[in-house]
Amino acid sequence: MRHLEFDGRYAEPILSGRKRATVRLGRRPNLEEGDEVLIHSGGYALGRAVIERVESKTVGELTDEDAVLDGFSSREELINALKTHYKYVNDDSPAHVIVFRLVERFDRPVMSSDYAYEGNNPIEIAEMALKHLDLSEEDRKLIELFLKSGSLRKAARRLGGMNKRYLIRDALRRAYEELKRRGLMGPKL
C-alpha cells in the first residue's frame, strides 16, 4: 500500500473532509485512480483513502477549484502554501493535483513509524529478531545499533545522517516479516 504524507497542520482539515486533495510539485507521483493509500499527518497514520484522480498541469494552470479541494480558500492561498513547502515555485513548475476520498478513519492514532510493522513496537521487533532469527551480519549490526541508540533517529545519525534511516527500517521490516512468517509476531492493528 502506498502512503500520502502531510504536514501536521493538515490533519484536522483531512479528517473533517475540508481537504480532499493535495498538490505536489515536481515529478508525477506514482499514483492512479483507484489506488488505496495510507494518509499520514504529523507523524500519525490517520486512515485509508482511495485516489479518485491525478491531474497533471503547471502551477500557472492551478485554479480556485484546485485550491478549495486542497483545503484553501483561493488559488493565491494555495500557491503561498506551496512556496512554504517547495524551494522553487513558478508558473512553469509541474504540478499534480491528487484528489482522494477518505474511506477509513482510524479509531486511535497510530504512529506512522509503527505502521510499517502493523502496530508492533520496533524495539520489540529488534529484541525478538536478535533472540530468534539468524540475521545477516549487516541486519544484525543495524538492529543492534538501533537498540543501543534507543531510537531510529539516533541510530541514523551514527550511520552518517537522517537519510540513513531507511537502512534500519529495511532491516526491521525484514526481521518483522520473518518473525511473522514463523508465527512469533503478528499484526496488532
N, CA and C of each residue as an Amber inpcrd file, in Angstrom:
protein
   567
   0.8410000  -1.1750000   0.0000000   0.0000000   0.0000000   0.0000000
   0.8890000   1.2430000   0.0000000   0.5260000   2.2190000  -0.7860000
   1.2910000   3.4630000  -0.8710000   0.8860000   4.4040000   0.2600000
   1.6700000   5.4620000   0.4170000   1.4520000   6.4070000   1.5020000
   1.3950000   7.8290000   0.9420000   0.5090000   8.6580000   1.5030000
   0.4860000  10.0920000   1.2430000   0.7740000  10.7630000   2.5710000
   1.8560000  11.5270000   2.6190000   2.2590000  12.1530000   3.8700000
   2.0110000  13.6500000   3.8080000   1.5140000  14.1870000   4.9380000
   1.1740000  15.5950000   5.0420000   1.7940000  16.1860000   6.3000000
   2.0240000  17.4710000   6.2600000   2.4280000  18.2400000   7.4280000
   1.3260000  18.0940000   8.4860000   1.6900000  18.1830000   9.7600000
   0.7390000  18.0250000  10.8550000  -0.4100000  19.0160000  10.8420000
  -0.2000000  20.1900000  10.2750000  -1.2740000  21.2000000  10.2630000
  -2.4490000  20.8010000   9.3790000  -2.2740000  19.7570000   8.5680000
  -3.3410000  19.3500000   7.6570000  -4.1990000  18.2080000   8.2010000
  -3.8900000  17.6930000   9.3910000  -4.6380000  16.5500000   9.9360000
  -6.1210000  16.8820000  10.0990000  -6.4420000  17.9610000  10.7580000
  -7.8490000  18.2930000  11.0150000  -8.6120000  18.5500000   9.7180000
  -8.0760000  19.3380000   8.7720000  -8.8050000  19.5160000   7.5120000
  -9.0240000  18.2080000   6.7380000  -8.0800000  17.2760000   6.8150000
  -8.2550000  15.9820000   6.1460000  -9.3750000  15.2040000   6.8170000
  -9.3150000  15.1110000   8.1540000 -10.3080000  14.3280000   8.8850000
 -11.7090000  14.9290000   8.7980000 -11.8000000  16.2550000   8.7010000
 -13.1190000  16.9030000   8.6060000 -13.6760000  16.8740000   7.1880000
 -12.8310000  16.5180000   6.2100000 -13.2890000  16.4700000   4.8200000
 -13.0970000  17.7710000   4.0580000 -12.5600000  18.8010000   4.7130000
 -12.2970000  20.0730000   4.0050000 -11.1380000  19.9390000   3.0370000
 -10.1860000  19.0710000   3.3410000  -9.0390000  18.8330000   2.4640000
  -9.2170000  17.4660000   1.8260000  -9.5180000  17.4590000   0.5180000
  -9.7710000  16.2190000  -0.2120000  -8.7950000  16.0390000  -1.3590000
  -7.7610000  16.8810000  -1.3700000  -6.7530000  16.8060000  -2.4370000
  -5.4420000  17.3450000  -1.9100000  -4.4100000  17.0760000  -2.6620000
  -3.1040000  17.6580000  -2.3890000  -2.4560000  17.9930000  -3.7200000
  -1.7430000  19.0980000  -3.7450000  -0.9950000  19.4790000  -4.9420000
   0.4650000  19.2050000  -4.6500000   1.0860000  18.3840000  -5.4730000
   2.5040000  18.0540000  -5.3320000   3.2390000  18.5640000  -6.5630000
   4.4010000  19.1600000  -6.3390000   5.2030000  19.6860000  -7.4400000
   6.3020000  18.7020000  -7.8100000   6.8010000  18.8500000  -9.0410000
   7.9090000  18.0100000  -9.4980000   7.4300000  16.8580000 -10.3400000
   8.0860000  15.7360000 -10.1580000   7.7970000  14.5320000 -10.9310000
   6.3960000  14.0040000 -10.6010000   5.7290000  13.4520000 -11.5900000
   4.3810000  12.9230000 -11.3830000   4.4350000  11.7780000 -10.3760000
   3.5680000  11.8200000  -9.3710000   3.5560000  10.7340000  -8.3830000
   3.0940000   9.4260000  -9.0170000   3.5700000   8.3420000  -8.4640000
   3.2370000   7.0150000  -8.9740000   1.9060000   6.5550000  -8.3700000
   0.8430000   7.3110000  -8.6630000  -0.4890000   7.0050000  -8.1660000
  -1.4760000   7.0600000  -9.3150000  -2.4780000   6.1910000  -9.2520000
  -3.5120000   6.1450000 -10.2920000  -4.8800000   6.0980000  -9.6280000
  -5.8960000   6.4400000 -10.3900000  -7.2650000   6.3520000  -9.9170000
  -7.5360000   4.9360000  -9.4080000  -8.1310000   4.8500000  -8.2180000
  -8.4540000   3.5530000  -7.6180000  -7.4060000   3.0240000  -6.6600000
  -6.1950000   3.5970000  -6.6710000  -5.1630000   3.1530000  -5.7290000
  -5.5980000   3.4510000  -4.2970000  -5.2780000   2.5330000  -3.3880000
  -5.5280000   2.7490000  -1.9740000  -4.2400000   3.2360000  -1.3230000
  -4.3570000   4.2600000  -0.4680000  -3.1830000   4.8310000   0.1860000
  -3.4620000   5.0000000   1.6790000  -2.3820000   5.0380000   2.4530000
  -2.4720000   5.4210000   3.8590000  -2.2170000   6.9180000   3.9330000
  -3.0250000   7.6170000   4.6850000  -2.8730000   9.0550000   4.8710000
  -2.1570000   9.2830000   6.1990000  -1.0250000   9.9980000   6.1370000
  -0.2370000  10.3170000   7.3340000  -0.2040000  11.8310000   7.5160000
  -0.2550000  12.2780000   8.7580000  -0.1100000  13.7020000   9.0490000
   0.4380000  13.8590000  10.4530000   1.4600000  14.6810000  10.5730000
   2.0380000  14.9550000  11.8840000   2.6310000  13.7350000  12.5650000
   3.1100000  12.7790000  11.7890000   3.7260000  11.5880000  12.3570000
   2.7610000  10.4700000  12.6920000   1.4790000  10.6340000  12.3400000
   0.4780000   9.6170000  12.6240000  -0.2230000   9.1700000  11.3470000
  -0.5490000   7.8960000  11.2780000  -1.4040000   7.3900000  10.2100000
  -2.8330000   7.7070000  10.6290000  -3.5370000   8.4680000   9.7890000
  -4.8950000   8.9020000  10.1160000  -5.9560000   7.9380000   9.6100000
  -5.6670000   7.3000000   8.4690000  -6.6540000   6.4030000   7.8890000
  -6.2620000   5.9840000   6.4910000  -7.2240000   5.3200000   5.8240000
  -7.0220000   4.8760000   4.4510000  -7.8490000   5.7420000   3.5150000
  -7.3240000   5.9450000   2.3090000  -8.0420000   6.7240000   1.3020000
  -7.9140000   6.0360000  -0.0470000  -8.8150000   6.3860000  -0.9590000
  -8.7700000   5.9070000  -2.3290000  -8.5180000   7.1110000  -3.2300000
  -7.6000000   6.9490000  -4.1620000  -7.2940000   8.0190000  -5.1170000
  -8.4350000   8.0860000  -6.1310000  -9.0100000   9.2710000  -6.2580000
 -10.1000000   9.4510000  -7.2140000  -9.5910000   9.9380000  -8.5690000
  -8.5350000  10.7570000  -8.5500000  -7.9200000  11.1780000  -9.8090000
  -6.5910000  11.8540000  -9.5350000  -5.7300000  11.8380000 -10.5610000
  -4.4580000  12.5600000 -10.5320000  -4.4120000  13.3710000 -11.8230000
  -4.3260000  14.6760000 -11.6760000  -4.3300000  15.5740000 -12.8280000
  -3.0200000  16.3620000 -12.8560000  -2.3140000  16.2920000 -13.9740000
  -1.0470000  16.9980000 -14.1190000  -1.2590000  18.2950000 -14.8860000
  -0.6270000  19.3520000 -14.4080000  -0.6940000  20.6790000 -15.0230000
   0.5000000  21.4740000 -14.5350000   0.5520000  22.7490000 -14.7920000
   1.5980000  23.6080000 -14.2430000   0.9990000  24.4440000 -13.1170000
   1.8550000  25.0500000 -12.3100000   1.3770000  25.9260000 -11.2430000
   0.5110000  27.0410000 -11.8300000   0.9120000  27.5600000 -12.9870000
   0.1380000  28.6210000 -13.6390000  -1.2620000  28.1910000 -14.0300000
  -1.4880000  26.8970000 -14.1880000  -2.8030000  26.3780000 -14.5780000
  -3.6790000  25.9790000 -13.3900000  -3.1380000  26.0750000 -12.1650000
  -3.9420000  25.7440000 -10.9880000  -5.1150000  26.7140000 -10.8820000
  -6.2440000  26.2100000 -10.3810000  -7.4700000  27.0050000 -10.3110000
  -7.9360000  27.1760000  -8.8650000  -8.9330000  28.0530000  -8.6880000
  -9.5590000  28.1860000  -7.3760000 -10.2050000  26.8630000  -6.9580000
 -10.7390000  26.1050000  -7.9170000 -11.3450000  24.8080000  -7.6190000
 -10.2840000  23.8460000  -7.0470000  -9.0800000  23.8500000  -7.6500000
  -7.9790000  23.0240000  -7.1170000  -7.6680000  23.4380000  -5.6840000
  -7.6580000  24.7400000  -5.4470000  -7.3380000  25.2620000  -4.1160000
  -8.3690000  24.8260000  -3.0880000  -9.6570000  24.9100000  -3.4250000
 -10.7160000  24.5270000  -2.4950000 -10.6390000  23.0330000  -2.1790000
 -10.3910000  22.1990000  -3.1880000 -10.2270000  20.7640000  -2.9420000
  -9.0650000  20.5020000  -1.9900000  -8.0250000  21.3410000  -2.0750000
  -6.8320000  21.1940000  -1.2400000  -7.0040000  21.8750000   0.1200000
  -8.1990000  22.3920000   0.3980000  -8.4680000  22.9720000   1.7080000
  -8.1500000  24.4470000   1.8340000  -7.8950000  25.1300000   0.7270000
  -7.5710000  26.5580000   0.7520000  -8.7330000  27.3650000   0.1840000
  -8.7620000  28.6510000   0.5030000  -9.8840000  29.4790000   0.0590000
  -9.6960000  30.0290000  -1.3500000  -8.4550000  30.0510000  -1.8270000
  -8.2070000  30.6230000  -3.1600000  -6.9230000  30.0460000  -3.7600000
  -6.7820000  30.2450000  -5.0500000  -5.5780000  29.8290000  -5.7650000
  -4.3490000  30.5200000  -5.1720000  -4.4910000  31.7900000  -4.8540000
  -3.3780000  32.5580000  -4.2770000  -2.9300000  31.9610000  -2.9450000
  -3.8850000  31.5970000  -2.1000000  -3.5560000  30.9810000  -0.8120000
  -2.8490000  29.6350000  -1.0230000  -3.3060000  28.8550000  -1.9840000
  -2.6700000  27.5760000  -2.3100000  -1.2290000  27.7870000  -2.7610000
  -1.0050000  28.7290000  -3.6490000   0.3540000  28.9730000  -4.1620000
   1.2680000  29.4630000  -3.0400000   0.7560000  30.3000000  -2.1490000
   1.5640000  30.7320000  -0.9970000   1.9380000  29.5380000  -0.1170000
   1.0160000  28.5930000   0.0640000   1.3190000  27.3890000   0.8460000
   2.3740000  26.5420000   0.1300000   2.2500000  26.4150000  -1.1910000
   3.2500000  25.6480000  -1.9520000   4.6370000  26.2460000  -1.7670000
   4.7080000  27.5560000  -1.6870000   6.0080000  28.2320000  -1.5210000
   6.6230000  27.9450000  -0.1550000   5.8060000  27.5500000   0.8230000
   6.3760000  27.1770000   2.1330000   6.9060000  25.7450000   2.1230000
   6.4370000  24.9330000   1.1660000   6.8410000  23.5240000   1.1060000
   7.9180000  23.2380000   0.0600000   8.0390000  24.0930000  -0.9440000
   8.9650000  23.8610000  -2.0460000   9.8890000  25.0570000  -2.2080000
  11.1400000  24.7700000  -2.5510000  12.1520000  25.8160000  -2.6880000
  11.8780000  26.7270000  -3.8830000  11.5420000  26.1420000  -5.0260000
  11.3050000  26.9200000  -6.2470000   9.8860000  26.6820000  -6.7400000
   9.1230000  27.7480000  -6.8270000   7.7590000  27.6720000  -7.3360000
   7.5640000  28.8160000  -8.3140000   7.2660000  28.4660000  -9.5740000
   6.8970000  29.4910000 -10.5390000   5.7810000  28.9410000 -11.4200000
   5.2610000  29.7730000 -12.3180000   4.1200000  29.3660000 -13.1480000
   4.4020000  28.1360000 -13.9990000   5.6750000  27.8850000 -14.3230000
   6.0230000  26.7440000 -15.1730000   6.3250000  25.4600000 -14.3910000
   6.3280000  25.5480000 -13.0670000   6.6130000  24.3540000 -12.2520000
   5.5400000  23.2900000 -12.4860000   5.9560000  22.0260000 -12.7320000
   4.9610000  20.9560000 -12.9040000   4.2210000  20.7090000 -11.5890000
   2.9010000  20.6450000 -11.6790000   2.0540000  20.4280000 -10.5020000
   1.1320000  19.2470000 -10.7720000   0.8300000  18.4980000  -9.7100000
  -0.0340000  17.3290000  -9.8370000  -1.0850000  17.4020000  -8.7330000
  -2.3370000  17.4690000  -9.1370000  -3.4560000  17.5330000  -8.2020000
  -3.9120000  16.0980000  -7.9460000  -3.7580000  15.6630000  -6.6990000
  -4.1310000  14.3030000  -6.3060000  -5.3990000  14.4150000  -5.4670000
  -6.5060000  13.9560000  -6.0170000  -7.7890000  14.0020000  -5.3160000
  -8.0210000  12.6320000  -4.6760000  -8.3810000  12.6470000  -3.3850000
  -8.5800000  11.3880000  -2.6560000  -9.8790000  11.4370000  -1.8580000
 -10.3360000  10.2490000  -1.4710000 -11.5320000  10.1090000  -0.6360000
 -11.1520000   9.2520000   0.5600000 -11.2990000   9.8020000   1.7550000
 -11.0070000   9.0590000   2.9790000 -12.0750000   7.9780000   3.1380000
 -11.6600000   6.7120000   3.1730000 -12.6150000   5.6040000   3.2780000
 -12.5980000   4.9430000   4.6530000 -11.5410000   5.1940000   5.4190000
 -11.4640000   4.6620000   6.7860000 -10.6690000   5.6300000   7.6330000
 -11.2560000   6.0330000   8.7250000 -10.5760000   6.8830000   9.7040000
 -10.2090000   5.9810000  10.8780000  -8.9280000   5.9400000  11.2560000
  -8.5090000   5.0700000  12.3530000  -9.0750000   5.5730000  13.6760000
  -9.5570000   4.6360000  14.5030000 -10.1650000   4.9840000  15.7900000
  -9.1580000   5.5450000  16.7750000  -7.9500000   5.0270000  16.7010000
  -6.9010000   5.5110000  17.6120000  -5.6950000   5.9180000  16.7790000
  -4.9480000   6.9120000  17.2500000  -3.7680000   7.3350000  16.4830000
  -2.7470000   6.2060000  16.3970000  -2.1930000   6.0300000  15.2270000
  -1.1480000   5.0380000  15.0090000   0.0850000   5.8070000  14.5430000
   1.1720000   5.6970000  15.2830000   2.3820000   6.4060000  14.8650000
   2.7900000   5.8970000  13.4900000   3.1010000   6.8270000  12.6020000
   3.4870000   6.4510000  11.2480000   4.6700000   5.4910000  11.2530000
   5.6170000   5.7240000  12.1560000   6.8030000   4.8650000  12.1980000
   6.4510000   3.4350000  12.6000000   5.3600000   3.2480000  13.3470000
   4.9490000   1.9130000  13.7700000   4.0780000   1.2160000  12.7350000
   3.4510000   1.9870000  11.8470000   2.5010000   1.3810000  10.9240000
   3.1720000   0.3610000  10.0120000   4.4100000   0.6140000   9.6700000
   5.1270000  -0.3100000   8.7850000   5.2260000  -1.7070000   9.4000000
   5.0920000  -1.7780000  10.7010000   5.2180000  -3.0540000  11.4010000
   3.8660000  -3.5040000  11.9610000   2.7870000  -3.0490000  11.3340000
   1.4220000  -3.4400000  11.6780000   1.1060000  -3.2230000  13.1510000
   1.5860000  -2.1040000  13.7030000   1.2860000  -1.7460000  15.0800000
   2.2370000  -2.3070000  16.1070000   3.2130000  -3.0980000  15.6950000
   4.1900000  -3.6570000  16.6280000   5.2870000  -2.6330000  16.8970000
   5.7590000  -2.6300000  18.1120000   6.8030000  -1.7140000  18.5270000
   8.1400000  -2.1360000  17.9050000   8.8470000  -1.2080000  17.2420000
  10.1220000  -1.5580000  16.6090000  11.1650000  -2.1140000  17.5890000
  11.1490000  -1.6540000  18.8330000  12.1080000  -2.1590000  19.8180000
  11.8200000  -3.6340000  20.1230000  10.5370000  -3.9850000  20.2650000
  10.1770000  -5.3880000  20.4920000  10.5800000  -6.2510000  19.2950000
  10.3850000  -5.7240000  18.0970000  10.7810000  -6.4660000  16.8940000
  12.2760000  -6.7210000  16.9190000  13.0510000  -5.6780000  17.2420000
  14.5060000  -5.8040000  17.2710000  14.9400000  -6.8480000  18.3020000
  14.3670000  -6.7830000  19.5030000  14.7340000  -7.7430000  20.5510000
  14.3740000  -9.1750000  20.1490000  13.1740000  -9.3450000  19.6000000
  12.7450000 -10.6860000  19.1550000  13.6340000 -11.1940000  18.0200000
  13.9950000 -10.3170000  17.1060000  14.8290000 -10.7150000  15.9620000
  16.1930000 -11.1960000  16.4360000  16.8120000 -10.4600000  17.3530000
  18.1260000 -10.8620000  17.8510000  18.0460000 -12.1860000  18.6140000
  16.9410000 -12.4170000  19.2700000  16.7880000 -13.6260000  20.0740000
  16.4340000 -14.8590000  19.2260000  15.6070000 -14.6750000  18.1730000
  15.0310000 -15.8360000  17.4850000  15.4630000 -16.0260000  16.0320000
  16.1110000 -15.0490000  15.4280000  16.4080000 -15.1580000  13.9980000
  17.8990000 -15.2620000  13.7160000  18.2210000 -15.9410000  12.6510000
  19.5920000 -15.9990000  12.1470000  19.7130000 -14.8670000  11.1160000
  20.0650000 -13.6840000  11.5890000  20.1060000 -12.4860000  10.7430000
  21.3990000 -12.4180000   9.9400000  21.3350000 -11.7250000   8.8250000
  22.5720000 -11.4400000   8.0880000  23.4420000 -10.5590000   8.9790000
  24.7280000 -10.5500000   8.7110000  25.6590000  -9.7490000   9.5160000
  25.2560000  -8.2690000   9.4850000  24.8910000  -7.7770000   8.3000000
  24.5150000  -6.3610000   8.1600000  23.2530000  -6.0460000   8.9590000
  22.2180000  -6.8900000   8.8360000  20.9800000  -6.6410000   9.5790000
  21.2150000  -6.7160000  11.0830000  22.0360000  -7.6750000  11.5120000
  22.3290000  -7.7970000  12.9440000  22.9860000  -6.5130000  13.4610000
  23.9670000  -5.9960000  12.7330000  24.6560000  -4.7660000  13.1660000
  23.6980000  -3.5820000  13.2060000  22.8390000  -3.4560000  12.1970000
  21.8810000  -2.3410000  12.1550000  20.8840000  -2.4300000  13.3090000
  20.3770000  -3.6170000  13.5670000  19.4030000  -3.7910000  14.6400000
  20.0510000  -3.5870000  16.0090000  21.2710000  -4.0650000  16.1860000
  21.9870000  -3.8260000  17.4480000  22.2470000  -2.3370000  17.6550000
  22.6370000  -1.6360000  16.5920000  22.8550000  -0.1870000  16.6820000
  21.5590000   0.5210000  17.0640000  20.4450000   0.1200000  16.4660000
  19.1480000   0.6980000  16.7890000  18.8290000   0.5150000  18.2730000
  19.0120000  -0.6970000  18.7860000  18.7200000  -0.9570000  20.2020000
  19.6600000  -0.1860000  21.1210000  20.9290000  -0.1580000  20.7780000
  21.9120000   0.5510000  21.6000000  21.6390000   2.0480000  21.6150000
  21.2400000   2.6010000  20.4700000  20.9780000   4.0320000  20.3530000
  19.6680000   4.4280000  21.0100000  18.7110000   3.5270000  20.9990000
  17.4270000   3.8100000  21.6280000  16.3940000   4.4600000  20.7260000
  16.7870000   4.8690000  19.5250000  15.8230000   5.4450000  18.5930000
  16.3600000   5.3480000  17.1700000  15.4380000   5.3840000  16.2450000
  15.7840000   5.3390000  14.8310000  16.6280000   6.5570000  14.4430000
  16.2300000   7.7170000  14.9350000  16.9510000   8.9560000  14.6050000
  18.3970000   8.9170000  15.1000000  18.5850000   8.5140000  16.3470000
  19.9460000   8.4680000  16.9030000  20.8100000   7.4560000  16.1650000
  20.2210000   6.3180000  15.8420000  20.9720000   5.2940000  15.1070000
  21.3460000   5.8000000  13.7180000  20.4130000   6.4740000  13.0500000
  20.6870000   7.0160000  11.7070000  21.8130000   8.0480000  11.7680000
  21.7900000   8.8810000  12.7770000  22.8620000   9.8870000  12.9170000
  24.2180000   9.2060000  13.0660000  24.2610000   8.1020000  13.8220000
  25.5270000   7.3670000  13.9870000  25.9910000   6.7360000  12.6800000
  25.0390000   6.4760000  11.7860000  25.3840000   5.9190000  10.4710000
  25.8060000   7.0050000   9.4810000  25.6130000   8.2670000   9.8640000
  26.0240000   9.3470000   8.9720000  24.9600000  10.3570000   8.6130000
  23.7560000  10.2070000   9.0990000  22.7360000  11.2110000   8.8240000
  21.3430000  10.6170000   8.7590000  20.3580000  11.5170000   8.8420000
  18.9630000  11.1010000   8.8570000  18.5670000  10.3530000   7.5810000
  19.2720000  10.6240000   6.4930000  18.9550000   9.9270000   5.2410000
  19.3180000   8.4460000   5.2980000  19.9120000   7.9910000   6.3910000
  20.2690000   6.5680000   6.5530000  19.1970000   5.7770000   7.3150000
  18.1080000   6.4590000   7.7150000  17.0490000   5.7660000   8.4620000
  16.5140000   4.5650000   7.6980000  16.4560000   4.6830000   6.3700000
  15.8860000   3.5990000   5.5650000  16.6430000   2.2850000   5.7760000
  17.9480000   2.3530000   6.0330000  18.7240000   1.1250000   6.2460000
  18.1950000   0.3590000   7.4580000  17.9390000   1.1000000   8.5330000
  17.4470000   0.4760000   9.7620000  15.9980000   0.0240000   9.5780000
  15.1860000   0.8670000   8.9590000  13.7910000   0.4860000   8.7080000
  13.7100000  -0.7960000   7.8700000  14.5450000  -0.8770000   6.8430000
  14.5300000  -2.0680000   5.9870000  14.9370000  -3.3170000   6.7710000
  15.9430000  -3.1840000   7.6290000  16.3730000  -4.3330000   8.4440000
  15.2480000  -4.7510000   9.4000000  14.6010000  -3.7820000  10.0230000
  13.4880000  -4.0920000  10.9220000  12.3200000  -4.7100000  10.1620000
  12.0530000  -4.2120000   8.9690000  10.9490000  -4.7440000   8.1600000
  11.2200000  -6.2020000   7.7720000  12.4690000  -6.4840000   7.3570000
  12.8180000  -7.8640000   7.0060000  12.6770000  -8.7720000   8.2340000
  13.1460000  -8.2820000   9.3720000  13.0610000  -9.0710000  10.6020000
  11.5990000  -9.3080000  10.9810000  10.7860000  -8.2660000  10.8960000
   9.3750000  -8.4180000  11.2540000   8.6830000  -9.4290000  10.3380000
   8.9370000  -9.3450000   9.0480000   8.3040000 -10.2770000   8.1020000
   8.6920000 -11.7200000   8.4180000   9.9560000 -11.9370000   8.7940000
  10.3940000 -13.2940000   9.1370000   9.7720000 -13.7510000  10.4630000
   9.6950000 -12.8500000  11.4390000   9.0480000 -13.1900000  12.7120000
   7.5740000 -13.5310000  12.4830000   6.9350000 -12.7820000  11.6200000
   5.5300000 -13.0230000  11.2990000   5.3770000 -14.3680000  10.5810000
   6.2660000 -14.6330000   9.6240000   6.2200000 -15.8880000   8.8720000
   6.3530000 -17.0910000   9.8100000   7.1700000 -16.9350000  10.8470000
   7.3780000 -18.0250000  11.8100000   6.2990000 -18.0790000  12.8890000
   5.3710000 -17.1280000  12.8650000   4.2910000 -17.1110000  13.8610000
   4.7000000 -16.5570000  15.2050000   5.8290000 -15.8630000  15.2510000
   6.3040000 -15.3060000  16.5170000   5.7450000 -13.9150000  16.8000000
   5.2830000 -13.2410000  15.7680000   4.6530000 -11.9240000  15.8940000
   3.5620000 -11.8360000  14.8440000   2.6400000 -10.9120000  15.0670000
   1.5750000 -10.6940000  14.0990000   1.0150000  -9.2950000  14.2310000
   0.0960000  -8.9160000  13.3600000  -0.4790000  -7.5720000  13.3740000
  -1.1760000  -7.2510000  14.6800000  -1.0160000  -6.0000000  15.1380000
  -1.7150000  -5.5190000  16.3300000  -2.7310000  -4.4410000  15.9790000
  -2.8180000  -4.1050000  14.6990000  -3.7550000  -3.0500000  14.2970000
  -5.1370000  -3.6020000  14.0740000
